[in-house]
Amino acid sequence: MLLENKVAVIYGGGGSIGGATARVFAREGARLFLAGRSRARLEAAASVARREGAEVEIAVVDAMDQDAVDRHVTAVADATGHIDIALNAVGFDHQQGLAIADTSLEDYLYPVTGYLQTNFVTAKAVARQMRSQGSGVILTVSTPGSRLTGRGLIGNAAQSSGLEGFSRALAGELGPDGVRVVCVRPHALKDASDTSYTGVMFGRIADMSGLSREEWVAGLAATTLLGRLPLRAEVAEYLAFAASDRAASMTGVIANLSAGALVD
Ligand SMILES: NC(=O)c1ccc[n+]([C@@H]2O[C@H](COP(=O)([O-])OP(=O)(O)OC[C@H]3O[C@@H](n4cnc5c(N)ncnc54)[C@H](OP(=O)(O)O)[C@@H]3O)[C@@H](O)[C@H]2O)c1
């Protein structure tokens, strides 16, 4: 198993990517601590992960709140002695698809400050523990908006470019202490529309073009080299590899999981 004896914390652990990753990490032998906003979603993700044989604990924690996350990380470290993997898979609805003229400053900044805040908060909390143990992997999740252009993307682009820059710089800062940082950049997930905030968001964008959500998503799929969008499980499998010792020399990476919507 890839993650035997590893302790993994997942913020946004009840979400589409968080839950799928919890299941794969569980199958690979990790002990899991899932944290997020809604207890019901955390319970659901935990019960799926427990069916893979893992020990799983859940906690309702606001991943925007430094004190709350610090307390959670301290509690996990006290219980286990180490934290090997920390994934931030927090996601929330925000405005995309509008021209700059129709976008308020607040709507533009909402994803930028939100995603950069939660990733700062969780990385700061776990980095303290990982530096003291001299090992660990911090995983972040970006979007192809960091490299795309076109109308309606400015907030998503600033958020994603900022998070990728943050991840790269953090890898440089924490590398000498044995801590790796890996960012993944999946395209819109084919099988998350009914569970992710993106379902509502993509529906709004599709409406603006007079398309159904399914037609709009099919248009996205057509722009990829593989002719399809990635799946939650594919992102989760990659994260399990990146978090494992088999990827011990991998850090400062922005992993392109766009199904070929972007080429490097
Ligand atoms: N879905 C996609 O197509 C896609 C593609 C590329 C990248 N991504 C990225 O992947 C990440 C996760 O997206 P997702 O699709 O998995 O979203 P999701 O299914 O909507 O899950 C997001 C999770 O984050 C939790 N959350 C939100 N605010 C929180 C807070 N303040 N504190 C703690 N937990 C909080 C939510 O809790 P509640 O359940 O209580 O709301 C939810 O469980 C995002 O960064 C997104 O940009 C997603």
The ligand as a Tripos MOL2 file, in Angstrom:
@<TRIPOS>MOLECULE
LIG
   48    52     1     0     0
SMALL
NO_CHARGES

@<TRIPOS>ATOM
      1 N1        -14.9700   20.2760   -9.1010 N.am      1 LIG1
      2 C1        -14.1750   20.6350  -10.1030 C.2       1 LIG1
      3 O1        -14.5440   20.5020  -11.2790 O.2       1 LIG1
      4 C2        -12.8020   21.1950   -9.8340 C.ar      1 LIG1
      5 C3        -11.8960   21.2980  -10.8920 C.ar      1 LIG1
      6 C4        -10.6390   21.8390  -10.6640 C.ar      1 LIG1
      7 C5        -10.2960   22.2600   -9.3910 C.ar      1 LIG1
      8 N2        -11.2020   22.1640   -8.3810 N.ar      1 LIG1
      9 C6        -10.7950   22.6530   -7.0690 C.3       1 LIG1
     10 O2        -10.9290   21.6180   -6.1190 O.3       1 LIG1
     11 C7        -11.2130   22.1670   -4.8390 C.3       1 LIG1
     12 C8        -12.4050   21.4230   -4.2480 C.3       1 LIG1
     13 O3        -13.4820   21.4820   -5.1520 O.3       1 LIG1
     14 P1        -14.6620   20.4220   -5.0820 P.3       1 LIG1
     15 O4        -15.2290   20.3070   -6.4390 O.co2     1 LIG1
     16 O5        -14.2380   19.1920   -4.3870 O.co2     1 LIG1
     17 O6        -15.7050   21.2380   -4.2010 O.3       1 LIG1
     18 P2        -16.9500   20.7090   -3.3130 P.3       1 LIG1
     19 O7        -17.3670   19.3560   -3.7670 O.co2     1 LIG1
     20 O8        -17.9660   21.7920   -3.3380 O.co2     1 LIG1
     21 O9        -16.3020   20.5360   -1.8610 O.3       1 LIG1
     22 C9        -15.7250   21.5940   -1.2050 C.3       1 LIG1
     23 C10       -15.6940   21.2830    0.2700 C.3       1 LIG1
     24 O10       -15.0850   22.3930    0.9550 O.3       1 LIG1
     25 C11       -15.8020   22.5970    2.1590 C.3       1 LIG1
     26 N3        -15.6370   23.9650    2.6450 N.ar      1 LIG1
     27 C12       -16.0310   25.1130    2.0610 C.ar      1 LIG1
     28 N4        -15.6990   26.1630    2.8220 N.ar      1 LIG1
     29 C13       -15.0890   25.6610    3.9160 C.ar      1 LIG1
     30 C14       -14.5400   26.2380    5.0860 C.ar      1 LIG1
     31 N5        -14.5290   27.5660    5.2930 N.pl3     1 LIG1
     32 N6        -14.0020   25.4270    6.0210 N.ar      1 LIG1
     33 C15       -13.9890   24.0780    5.8380 C.ar      1 LIG1
     34 N7        -14.4890   23.4710    4.7440 N.ar      1 LIG1
     35 C16       -15.0450   24.2590    3.8000 C.ar      1 LIG1
     36 C17       -17.2320   22.3180    1.7660 C.3       1 LIG1
     37 O11       -17.9820   22.0990    2.9360 O.3       1 LIG1
     38 P3        -19.6000   22.0050    2.8570 P.3       1 LIG1
     39 O12       -19.8360   20.6210    2.4290 O.co2     1 LIG1
     40 O13       -20.0630   22.2370    4.2340 O.co2     1 LIG1
     41 O14       -20.0260   23.0590    1.8900 O.co2     1 LIG1
     42 C18       -17.0910   21.0970    0.8740 C.3       1 LIG1
     43 O15       -17.1290   19.9030    1.6060 O.3       1 LIG1
     44 C19       -11.4270   23.6670   -5.0610 C.3       1 LIG1
     45 O16       -10.2310   24.3330   -4.7420 O.3       1 LIG1
     46 C20       -11.6480   23.7860   -6.5540 C.3       1 LIG1
     47 O17       -11.2110   25.0140   -7.0780 O.3       1 LIG1
     48 C21       -12.4520   21.6330   -8.5520 C.ar      1 LIG1
@<TRIPOS>BOND
     1     1     2 1
     2     2     3 2
     3     2     4 1
     4     4     5 ar
     5     4    48 ar
     6     5     6 ar
     7     6     7 ar
     8     7     8 ar
     9     8     9 1
    10     8    48 ar
    11     9    10 1
    12     9    46 1
    13    10    11 1
    14    11    12 1
    15    11    44 1
    16    12    13 1
    17    13    14 1
    18    14    15 2
    19    14    16 1
    20    14    17 1
    21    17    18 1
    22    18    19 2
    23    18    20 1
    24    18    21 1
    25    21    22 1
    26    22    23 1
    27    23    24 1
    28    23    42 1
    29    24    25 1
    30    25    26 1
    31    25    36 1
    32    26    27 ar
    33    26    35 ar
    34    27    28 ar
    35    28    29 ar
    36    29    30 ar
    37    29    35 ar
    38    30    31 1
    39    30    32 ar
    40    32    33 ar
    41    33    34 ar
    42    34    35 ar
    43    36    37 1
    44    36    42 1
    45    37    38 1
    46    38    39 2
    47    38    40 1
    48    38    41 1
    49    42    43 1
    50    44    45 1
    51    44    46 1
    52    46    47 1
@<TRIPOS>SUBSTRUCTURE
     1 LIG1         1 GROUP 0 **** ****
